[in-house]
């Protein structure tokens, strides 16, 4: 009798990943799910629980950074388990694709681990997606959290495993009062968080079509703009139909933002959304010494130009990306976007 993915043992998975190899994996694309899977939510994360640290993307530059992330988790009240290959370096990657995938799958299979935090982002998460066992992940639902390059992992797991994942702080993030409060509130109890408070540095602005209702509802999906665009045409392609799409970015010039938003518009992803939330895109400005063009638009002008014609409500200038004040955004959970307060709220529990 053929085993289902959830019947695969840890030894069988790790042996299979070694035999297949990263090259063969990316040369044989996965098939997308024919229909969305019923949503699975992980259990709440409580103080004293064990969390796993992994590096799905780039390596740490200093070995002490691993200890830094471990201490941050301990200060939040969690016990910590370190991924086997977390200190590996292979160019701009934290080890080979197979090693990074192995660490992640080990954490999902480990019954002691209740949540998985990315230590950092960078680049490379997208490369290991074909090596993951999404059936096994679905049968072992756990909190999976990170942002930036981890967007690729969120989109893949959400789509192919049907599991709620969490766009939020990595282990080396700044855990100030704001981000800690939302981390505990979102992951710690099976209850809706409600309205997401606007931090001082955020300045929400809006594009709101006349025909749109004052409150728009939908499941939340999104992440880093570059990685959302990179999902197009792959088995992990983002589905925005009827959903609230959130986008964040950092360090890109305005013309880069223009190109990526244009791509999402031409692919129909922006028009299909119920509403769009956009981060304040820290450091998205012309290069100081060698800008791409002598004349340029600002980030806000690009957002207004590219998104106004989409015909959906847009809030921009939010605090959801490469900033210290970060809420936790659960992919798949129903949210409401409010015109009157220029804010959004989580309408259902993010954990079960």
C-alpha positions in Angstrom: 0.0 0.0 0.0 1.4 3.4 -1.0 2.1 5.7 1.9 0.5 9.2 2.0 2.8 12.1 2.7 1.6 12.2 6.3 2.8 8.6 6.8 6.4 9.5 5.9 8.9 9.1 8.7 11.7 11.5 9.5 14.3 9.0 8.3 12.4 8.4 5.0 12.0 12.1 4.4 15.6 12.9 5.0 16.8 10.0 2.9 14.5 11.0 0.1 15.7 14.6 0.1 19.3 13.4 -0.1 18.6 11.0 -2.9 16.5 13.4 -5.0 19.0 16.3 -4.7 18.2 20.0 -5.1 18.9 20.1 -8.9 16.4 17.3 -9.7 13.8 18.9 -7.5 13.7 22.3 -9.2 13.8 20.7 -12.6 10.6 18.9 -11.8 7.9 21.5 -10.9 5.2 20.6 -8.4 1.6 20.7 -9.4 -0.6 23.2 -7.7 -3.6 22.1 -5.6 -6.7 21.8 -7.8 -8.8 23.5 -5.1 -7.9 25.3 -1.9 -7.4 23.1 1.1 -9.6 23.6 4.2 -7.6 25.9 6.5 -5.6 24.4 9.3 -4.6 26.6 12.3 -1.7 25.7 14.7 -2.2 25.5 18.4 -1.5 28.6 20.5 2.1 29.3 21.6 2.5 29.6 25.4 5.4 30.7 27.6 7.6 27.8 28.4 6.9 26.1 25.0 9.8 25.1 22.8 10.5 27.0 19.6 12.8 26.0 16.8 15.3 28.4 15.1 16.1 27.8 11.4 17.7 29.8 8.6 15.7 29.2 5.4 17.5 31.9 3.5 20.9 33.7 4.0 23.5 32.8 6.6 24.5 34.7 9.7 27.6 36.7 9.3 28.8 36.3 12.9 28.3 33.1 14.8 27.2 35.2 17.8 24.0 36.1 15.9 22.6 32.6 16.6 23.1 33.2 20.3 21.5 36.6 19.9 18.4 35.0 18.4 18.3 32.3 21.0 18.5 34.9 23.9 15.7 36.9 22.3 13.4 33.9 22.3 14.3 33.0 25.9 13.5 36.6 27.0 10.1 36.1 25.4 9.7 33.1 27.7 10.3 30.3 25.2 12.7 27.3 25.3 14.8 27.1 22.2 16.0 24.3 19.9 18.6 25.2 17.2 18.4 23.8 13.7 21.3 21.4 12.9 22.7 23.5 10.0 21.9 27.0 11.3 25.5 28.1 11.2 26.3 26.8 7.7 27.4 29.1 4.9 27.3 28.3 1.2 27.8 31.6 -0.5 24.8 33.8 0.2 22.9 30.8 1.5 22.7 29.3 4.9 23.9 25.9 3.6 22.6 23.9 0.7 18.9 23.8 -0.3 18.7 20.3 1.1 20.3 21.2 4.4 17.9 24.2 4.9 14.9 22.1 3.9 16.0 19.3 6.3 16.2 21.7 9.2 12.8 23.0 8.6 11.2 19.6 8.2 13.0 18.3 11.3 11.3 21.1 13.3 7.9 20.2 11.9 8.5 16.5 12.8 9.8 17.2 16.3 6.9 16.8 18.8 8.6 19.0 21.3 8.8 22.1 19.0 5.6 24.1 19.0 6.7 27.0 16.8 9.3 27.7 14.1 11.0 31.1 13.9 13.3 32.1 11.1 16.5 33.5 12.5 16.8 36.0 9.6 15.7 36.6 6.0 18.0 37.5 3.2 17.7 35.4 0.0 17.2 31.8 -0.8 14.0 30.5 0.7 12.4 30.2 -2.7 15.1 27.7 -3.8 14.1 25.0 -1.2 10.3 25.1 -1.8 10.3 22.0 -4.1 12.1 20.0 -1.4 9.4 20.4 1.3 6.8 17.8 2.1 3.6 19.8 2.3 1.4 16.8 3.3 3.6 16.2 6.2 3.6 19.9 7.2 -0.2 19.9 7.1 -0.4 16.9 9.3 2.0 18.6 11.9 0.6 22.2 12.0 2.8 24.6 14.0 3.4 28.3 14.2 5.7 29.3 11.3 6.8 32.9 11.6 9.1 35.3 9.7 9.0 38.1 7.1 10.9 39.5 4.1 12.4 36.5 2.2 10.3 34.1 4.3 7.4 35.4 2.2 8.2 32.6 -0.2 7.7 30.0 2.5 4.5 31.5 3.7 2.9 31.5 0.2 4.0 27.9 -0.5 2.9 26.5 2.9 -0.3 28.4 2.9 -1.2 27.3 -0.6 0.0 23.7 -0.7 -0.4 22.7 3.0 -3.5 24.9 3.7 -2.0 26.0 6.9 -2.1 29.5 8.5 1.4 30.9 8.7 2.5 34.2 10.3 4.2 37.2 8.7 6.0 38.7 11.7 9.3 39.2 13.5 12.3 36.9 12.9 14.4 35.9 15.9 16.8 38.7 15.4 14.2 41.4 15.1 13.6 44.3 17.6 11.2 43.0 20.2 9.9 46.3 21.5 6.7 46.7 23.5 4.6 47.0 20.3 5.9 43.9 18.5 6.0 41.8 21.7 2.4 42.7 22.5 1.1 41.7 19.1 3.2 38.5 19.1 1.8 37.3 22.3 -1.8 38.4 21.6 -1.9 36.9 18.1 -0.1 33.6 18.8 -0.9 33.1 22.5 -4.7 32.7 22.6 -7.4 31.5 20.2 -9.3 34.8 20.1 -9.5 37.6 17.5 -6.9 40.4 18.1 -9.2 43.1 16.8 -8.0 46.5 15.6 -4.3 46.8 14.8 -3.0 49.9 16.5 -1.2 52.5 14.3 2.3 53.1 15.6 3.5 56.7 15.9 5.8 56.6 12.9 3.2 55.2 10.6 1.0 57.7 8.6 -1.8 55.8 7.0 -3.2 57.3 3.8 -5.9 55.8 1.5 -7.2 55.4 -2.0 -10.9 54.6 -1.6 -13.2 54.2 -4.6 -16.6 55.9 -4.2 -18.5 52.7 -4.8 -16.5 50.7 -2.2 -18.2 50.0 1.2 -16.7 51.7 4.2 -15.6 48.3 5.6 -14.1 45.6 3.4 -13.6 42.0 4.6 -11.5 39.1 3.3 -8.8 36.5 4.1 -5.4 38.0 4.5 -2.6 37.1 2.1 0.7 38.8 1.0 4.2 39.6 2.1 7.3 41.1 0.6 6.6 42.7 -2.8 9.6 41.2 -4.5 8.8 37.7 -3.4 5.1 38.0 -4.1 6.1 38.9 -7.7 8.5 36.0 -7.8 5.7 33.6 -7.0 3.9 34.3 -10.3 3.9 31.5 -12.7 5.0 28.9 -10.1 3.1 26.3 -8.1 3.2 28.7 -5.2 1.6 31.6 -7.1 -0.3 34.0 -4.8 -4.1 33.9 -5.0 -5.6 37.3 -4.3 -9.2 36.8 -5.5 -11.5 38.3 -2.9 -8.7 38.6 -0.4 -7.0 41.5 1.5 -3.5 41.7 0.0 -0.7 43.2 2.1 2.6 44.3 0.6 5.9 45.4 2.2 9.3 46.3 0.8 12.6 48.0 1.7 15.6 49.4 -0.1 14.1 49.5 -3.6 14.1 52.5 -5.8 10.7 53.9 -6.9 11.1 52.6 -10.4 11.6 49.1 -8.9 8.3 49.5 -7.0 6.7 50.7 -10.2 7.8 47.7 -12.2 6.6 45.2 -9.6 3.3 46.8 -9.0 2.8 47.0 -12.7 3.6 43.3 -13.0 1.0 42.5 -10.3 -1.5 44.7 -12.1 -0.9 43.2 -15.5 -1.3 39.7 -14.0 -4.7 40.7 -12.5 -3.6 40.2 -8.9 -4.3 43.7 -7.8 -7.7 44.1 -9.4 -8.8 40.7 -8.0 -8.1 41.7 -4.3 -10.9 42.9 -2.0 -8.5 45.6 -0.6 -4.8 46.3 -0.5 -2.6 47.2 2.4 0.8 48.7 1.7 3.7 49.2 4.2 5.6 52.5 4.4 8.4 50.9 2.4 11.4 52.0 4.5 14.4 53.2 2.5 12.5 52.9 -0.8 14.0 56.0 -2.4 16.4 57.0 -5.2 20.0 55.9 -4.8 22.0 58.6 -3.1 24.9 58.9 -5.5 23.9 56.9 -8.6 20.1 57.0 -9.1 18.8 55.0 -12.1 17.3 58.2 -13.5 17.9 61.9 -13.2 14.2 62.5 -12.5 12.1 60.2 -10.3 8.8 59.8 -8.6 8.6 59.3 -4.8 7.4 56.0 -3.3 4.0 57.6 -2.4 3.6 58.9 -6.0 4.3 55.4 -7.4 1.7 53.8 -5.1 -0.9 56.4 -6.0 -0.2 56.1 -9.7 -0.1 52.3 -9.9 -2.9 51.5 -7.4 -5.5 54.2 -7.9 -6.6 52.6 -11.2 -7.1 49.2 -9.7 -10.6 50.2 -8.4 -10.1 48.6 -4.9 -9.7 50.2 -1.5 -6.0 50.8 -0.6 -4.4 51.8 2.7 -0.7 52.7 2.5 2.0 54.1 4.8 1.3 51.3 7.3 3.8 49.7 9.7 3.9 46.0 8.6 7.4 45.3 7.2 11.0 46.2 7.8 10.2 48.3 10.8 10.5 47.9 14.6 6.8 48.2 15.3 5.6 45.0 13.6 2.2 43.3 14.2 1.8 39.6 13.4 -0.2 39.1 10.2 -1.7 35.6 9.9 -2.1 34.4 6.3 -5.6 33.0 5.7 -7.3 34.7 8.6 -10.2 37.0 8.0 -9.6 40.7 8.3 -11.5 43.9 8.0 -10.2 47.1 6.4 -11.9 50.3 7.7 -12.2 53.5 5.8 -13.2 55.8 8.7 -10.2 55.0 10.9 -7.8 54.2 8.0 -6.9 50.9 9.8 -7.5 47.2 9.7 -8.5 44.5 12.2 -8.2 40.8 12.6 -11.7 39.4 12.8 -11.0 35.8 13.7 -8.5 33.9 15.9 -5.1 33.2 14.3 -4.6 30.0 16.3 -6.9 27.2 17.3 
